[in-house]
Amino acid sequence: MKRTQTALAGSTLYTAIEFHTTMGKRSISRVLLVQQQLSGE
């Protein structure tokens, strides 16, 4: 059961990465920048 959940989460993450890559690497760097700013504060 855990293996299925891990695989599902992995494929969801992969899909999200693929989606963002399709949208453009600019949005990825923007999101990463925002995450860094949030964790910095």
PDB file of N, CA, C and O in Angstrom:
ATOM      1  N   MET A   1       0.845  -1.202   0.000  1.00  0.00           N
ATOM      2  CA  MET A   1       0.000   0.000   0.000  1.00  0.00           C
ATOM      3  C   MET A   1       0.881   1.254   0.000  1.00  0.00           C
ATOM      4  O   MET A   1       0.642   2.196  -0.755  1.00  0.00           O
ATOM      5  N   LYS A   2       1.896   1.247   0.855  1.00  0.00           N
ATOM      6  CA  LYS A   2       2.789   2.412   0.896  1.00  0.00           C
ATOM      7  C   LYS A   2       3.478   2.595  -0.442  1.00  0.00           C
ATOM      8  O   LYS A   2       3.670   3.718  -0.908  1.00  0.00           O
ATOM      9  N   ARG A   3       3.849   1.470  -1.060  1.00  0.00           N
ATOM     10  CA  ARG A   3       4.557   1.552  -2.334  1.00  0.00           C
ATOM     11  C   ARG A   3       3.671   2.214  -3.376  1.00  0.00           C
ATOM     12  O   ARG A   3       4.152   2.990  -4.201  1.00  0.00           O
ATOM     13  N   THR A   4       2.376   1.909  -3.341  1.00  0.00           N
ATOM     14  CA  THR A   4       1.442   2.507  -4.301  1.00  0.00           C
ATOM     15  C   THR A   4       1.343   4.014  -4.068  1.00  0.00           C
ATOM     16  O   THR A   4       1.353   4.797  -5.018  1.00  0.00           O
ATOM     17  N   GLN A   5       1.249   4.411  -2.808  1.00  0.00           N
ATOM     18  CA  GLN A   5       1.148   5.836  -2.479  1.00  0.00           C
ATOM     19  C   GLN A   5       2.408   6.575  -2.908  1.00  0.00           C
ATOM     20  O   GLN A   5       2.336   7.690  -3.424  1.00  0.00           O
ATOM     21  N   THR A   6       3.568   5.946  -2.693  1.00  0.00           N
ATOM     22  CA  THR A   6       4.834   6.576  -3.074  1.00  0.00           C
ATOM     23  C   THR A   6       4.901   6.735  -4.581  1.00  0.00           C
ATOM     24  O   THR A   6       5.321   7.776  -5.086  1.00  0.00           O
ATOM     25  N   ALA A   7       4.484   5.698  -5.297  1.00  0.00           N
ATOM     26  CA  ALA A   7       4.506   5.748  -6.761  1.00  0.00           C
ATOM     27  C   ALA A   7       3.553   6.825  -7.257  1.00  0.00           C
ATOM     28  O   ALA A   7       3.858   7.549  -8.205  1.00  0.00           O
ATOM     29  N   LEU A   8       2.395   6.926  -6.611  1.00  0.00           N
ATOM     30  CA  LEU A   8       1.400   7.926  -7.000  1.00  0.00           C
ATOM     31  C   LEU A   8       1.950   9.331  -6.767  1.00  0.00           C
ATOM     32  O   LEU A   8       1.839  10.201  -7.631  1.00  0.00           O
ATOM     33  N   ALA A   9       2.539   9.543  -5.599  1.00  0.00           N
ATOM     34  CA  ALA A   9       3.108  10.854  -5.281  1.00  0.00           C
ATOM     35  C   ALA A   9       4.235  11.176  -6.247  1.00  0.00           C
ATOM     36  O   ALA A   9       4.371  12.315  -6.696  1.00  0.00           O
ATOM     37  N   GLY A  10       5.049  10.167  -6.568  1.00  0.00           N
ATOM     38  CA  GLY A  10       6.160  10.368  -7.495  1.00  0.00           C
ATOM     39  C   GLY A  10       5.671  10.767  -8.870  1.00  0.00           C
ATOM     40  O   GLY A  10       6.221  11.677  -9.491  1.00  0.00           O
ATOM     41  N   SER A  11       4.627  10.084  -9.354  1.00  0.00           N
ATOM     42  CA  SER A  11       4.113  10.396 -10.690  1.00  0.00           C
ATOM     43  C   SER A  11       3.427  11.752 -10.688  1.00  0.00           C
ATOM     44  O   SER A  11       3.463  12.465 -11.692  1.00  0.00           O
ATOM     45  N   THR A  12       2.806  12.116  -9.581  1.00  0.00           N
ATOM     46  CA  THR A  12       2.170  13.435  -9.480  1.00  0.00           C
ATOM     47  C   THR A  12       3.229  14.524  -9.527  1.00  0.00           C
ATOM     48  O   THR A  12       3.067  15.541 -10.202  1.00  0.00           O
ATOM     49  N   LEU A  13       4.320  14.294  -8.797  1.00  0.00           N
ATOM     50  CA  LEU A  13       5.428  15.248  -8.785  1.00  0.00           C
ATOM     51  C   LEU A  13       6.022  15.358 -10.180  1.00  0.00           C
ATOM     52  O   LEU A  13       6.320  16.454 -10.653  1.00  0.00           O
ATOM     53  N   TYR A  14       6.194  14.206 -10.838  1.00  0.00           N
ATOM     54  CA  TYR A  14       6.745  14.188 -12.197  1.00  0.00           C
ATOM     55  C   TYR A  14       5.843  14.966 -13.140  1.00  0.00           C
ATOM     56  O   TYR A  14       6.319  15.728 -13.980  1.00  0.00           O
ATOM     57  N   THR A  15       4.529  14.767 -12.995  1.00  0.00           N
ATOM     58  CA  THR A  15       3.571  15.470 -13.849  1.00  0.00           C
ATOM     59  C   THR A  15       3.659  16.975 -13.613  1.00  0.00           C
ATOM     60  O   THR A  15       3.604  17.767 -14.554  1.00  0.00           O
ATOM     61  N   ALA A  16       3.797  17.358 -12.346  1.00  0.00           N
ATOM     62  CA  ALA A  16       3.910  18.780 -12.016  1.00  0.00           C
ATOM     63  C   ALA A  16       5.168  19.369 -12.637  1.00  0.00           C
ATOM     64  O   ALA A  16       5.143  20.472 -13.184  1.00  0.00           O
ATOM     65  N   ILE A  17       6.274  18.621 -12.549  1.00  0.00           N
ATOM     66  CA  ILE A  17       7.539  19.090 -13.133  1.00  0.00           C
ATOM     67  C   ILE A  17       7.390  19.222 -14.637  1.00  0.00           C
ATOM     68  O   ILE A  17       7.806  20.223 -15.221  1.00  0.00           O
ATOM     69  N   GLU A  18       6.792  18.209 -15.270  1.00  0.00           N
ATOM     70  CA  GLU A  18       6.581  18.244 -16.714  1.00  0.00           C
ATOM     71  C   GLU A  18       5.722  19.448 -17.085  1.00  0.00           C
ATOM     72  O   GLU A  18       6.002  20.134 -18.068  1.00  0.00           O
ATOM     73  N   PHE A  19       4.681  19.704 -16.303  1.00  0.00           N
ATOM     74  CA  PHE A  19       3.767  20.810 -16.561  1.00  0.00           C
ATOM     75  C   PHE A  19       4.514  22.135 -16.501  1.00  0.00           C
ATOM     76  O   PHE A  19       4.378  22.980 -17.386  1.00  0.00           O
ATOM     77  N   HIS A  20       5.309  22.304 -15.442  1.00  0.00           N
ATOM     78  CA  HIS A  20       6.048  23.558 -15.275  1.00  0.00           C
ATOM     79  C   HIS A  20       7.088  23.723 -16.375  1.00  0.00           C
ATOM     80  O   HIS A  20       7.334  24.833 -16.849  1.00  0.00           O
ATOM     81  N   THR A  21       7.703  22.600 -16.781  1.00  0.00           N
ATOM     82  CA  THR A  21       8.700  22.674 -17.850  1.00  0.00           C
ATOM     83  C   THR A  21       8.028  23.113 -19.140  1.00  0.00           C
ATOM     84  O   THR A  21       8.594  23.876 -19.923  1.00  0.00           O
ATOM     85  N   THR A  22       6.801  22.618 -19.351  1.00  0.00           N
ATOM     86  CA  THR A  22       6.060  22.995 -20.552  1.00  0.00           C
ATOM     87  C   THR A  22       5.679  24.473 -20.490  1.00  0.00           C
ATOM     88  O   THR A  22       5.725  25.178 -21.497  1.00  0.00           O
ATOM     89  N   MET A  23       5.305  24.930 -19.301  1.00  0.00           N
ATOM     90  CA  MET A  23       4.916  26.328 -19.125  1.00  0.00           C
ATOM     91  C   MET A  23       6.112  27.247 -19.338  1.00  0.00           C
ATOM     92  O   MET A  23       5.959  28.381 -19.793  1.00  0.00           O
ATOM     93  N   GLY A  24       7.288  26.760 -19.011  1.00  0.00           N
ATOM     94  CA  GLY A  24       8.487  27.584 -19.177  1.00  0.00           C
ATOM     95  C   GLY A  24       9.332  27.572 -17.926  1.00  0.00           C
ATOM     96  O   GLY A  24       8.814  27.561 -16.809  1.00  0.00           O
ATOM     97  N   LYS A  25      10.649  27.573 -18.123  1.00  0.00           N
ATOM     98  CA  LYS A  25      11.543  27.497 -16.970  1.00  0.00           C
ATOM     99  C   LYS A  25      11.501  28.778 -16.151  1.00  0.00           C
ATOM    100  O   LYS A  25      11.923  28.783 -14.995  1.00  0.00           O
ATOM    101  N   ARG A  26      11.006  29.850 -16.724  1.00  0.00           N
ATOM    102  CA  ARG A  26      10.925  31.111 -15.977  1.00  0.00           C
ATOM    103  C   ARG A  26      10.012  30.970 -14.770  1.00  0.00           C
ATOM    104  O   ARG A  26      10.323  31.470 -13.689  1.00  0.00           O
ATOM    105  N   SER A  27       8.872  30.280 -14.954  1.00  0.00           N
ATOM    106  CA  SER A  27       7.943  30.112 -13.836  1.00  0.00           C
ATOM    107  C   SER A  27       8.567  29.255 -12.745  1.00  0.00           C
ATOM    108  O   SER A  27       8.299  29.464 -11.562  1.00  0.00           O
ATOM    109  N   ILE A  28       9.406  28.282 -13.138  1.00  0.00           N
ATOM    110  CA  ILE A  28      10.054  27.431 -12.133  1.00  0.00           C
ATOM    111  C   ILE A  28      10.983  28.273 -11.273  1.00  0.00           C
ATOM    112  O   ILE A  28      10.919  28.218 -10.045  1.00  0.00           O
ATOM    113  N   SER A  29      11.847  29.055 -11.917  1.00  0.00           N
ATOM    114  CA  SER A  29      12.797  29.871 -11.160  1.00  0.00           C
ATOM    115  C   SER A  29      12.060  30.888 -10.301  1.00  0.00           C
ATOM    116  O   SER A  29      12.519  31.241  -9.214  1.00  0.00           O
ATOM    117  N   ARG A  30      10.921  31.356 -10.790  1.00  0.00           N
ATOM    118  CA  ARG A  30      10.134  32.320 -10.013  1.00  0.00           C
ATOM    119  C   ARG A  30       9.586  31.642  -8.759  1.00  0.00           C
ATOM    120  O   ARG A  30       9.640  32.208  -7.667  1.00  0.00           O
ATOM    121  N   VAL A  31       9.064  30.439  -8.921  1.00  0.00           N
ATOM    122  CA  VAL A  31       8.525  29.690  -7.776  1.00  0.00           C
ATOM    123  C   VAL A  31       9.634  29.375  -6.781  1.00  0.00           C
ATOM    124  O   VAL A  31       9.458  29.522  -5.572  1.00  0.00           O
ATOM    125  N   LEU A  32      10.790  28.936  -7.308  1.00  0.00           N
ATOM    126  CA  LEU A  32      11.919  28.624  -6.426  1.00  0.00           C
ATOM    127  C   LEU A  32      12.358  29.868  -5.671  1.00  0.00           C
ATOM    128  O   LEU A  32      12.690  29.799  -4.488  1.00  0.00           O
ATOM    129  N   LEU A  33      12.358  31.001  -6.354  1.00  0.00           N
ATOM    130  CA  LEU A  33      12.766  32.258  -5.729  1.00  0.00           C
ATOM    131  C   LEU A  33      11.807  32.611  -4.596  1.00  0.00           C
ATOM    132  O   LEU A  33      12.237  33.014  -3.516  1.00  0.00           O
ATOM    133  N   VAL A  34      10.516  32.459  -4.845  1.00  0.00           N
ATOM    134  CA  VAL A  34       9.507  32.749  -3.822  1.00  0.00           C
ATOM    135  C   VAL A  34       9.685  31.810  -2.634  1.00  0.00           C
ATOM    136  O   VAL A  34       9.605  32.239  -1.483  1.00  0.00           O
ATOM    137  N   GLN A  35       9.928  30.513  -2.916  1.00  0.00           N
ATOM    138  CA  GLN A  35      10.120  29.546  -1.835  1.00  0.00           C
ATOM    139  C   GLN A  35      11.336  29.912  -0.999  1.00  0.00           C
ATOM    140  O   GLN A  35      11.301  29.803   0.227  1.00  0.00           O
ATOM    141  N   GLN A  36      12.415  30.345  -1.651  1.00  0.00           N
ATOM    142  CA  GLN A  36      13.621  30.740  -0.922  1.00  0.00           C
ATOM    143  C   GLN A  36      13.330  31.951  -0.042  1.00  0.00           C
ATOM    144  O   GLN A  36      13.790  32.017   1.098  1.00  0.00           O
ATOM    145  N   GLN A  37      12.569  32.904  -0.566  1.00  0.00           N
ATOM    146  CA  GLN A  37      12.237  34.103   0.200  1.00  0.00           C
ATOM    147  C   GLN A  37      11.378  33.741   1.413  1.00  0.00           C
ATOM    148  O   GLN A  37      11.579  34.272   2.506  1.00  0.00           O
ATOM    149  N   LEU A  38      10.417  32.831   1.209  1.00  0.00           N
ATOM    150  CA  LEU A  38       9.538  32.428   2.305  1.00  0.00           C
ATOM    151  C   LEU A  38      10.325  31.698   3.386  1.00  0.00           C
ATOM    152  O   LEU A  38      10.142  31.962   4.575  1.00  0.00           O
ATOM    153  N   SER A  39      11.204  30.777   2.976  1.00  0.00           N
ATOM    154  CA  SER A  39      11.984  30.020   3.959  1.00  0.00           C
ATOM    155  C   SER A  39      13.034  30.918   4.606  1.00  0.00           C
ATOM    156  O   SER A  39      13.455  30.673   5.736  1.00  0.00           O
ATOM    157  N   GLY A  40      13.455  31.956   3.889  1.00  0.00           N
ATOM    158  CA  GLY A  40      14.444  32.887   4.440  1.00  0.00           C
ATOM    159  C   GLY A  40      13.856  33.684   5.586  1.00  0.00           C
ATOM    160  O   GLY A  40      14.538  33.969   6.571  1.00  0.00           O
ATOM    161  N   GLU A  41      12.576  34.049   5.456  1.00  0.00           N
ATOM    162  CA  GLU A  41      11.900  34.801   6.509  1.00  0.00           C
ATOM    163  C   GLU A  41      11.418  33.841   7.587  1.00  0.00           C
ATOM    164  O   GLU A  41      10.818  34.270   8.573  1.00  0.00           O
TER     165      GLU A  41
END
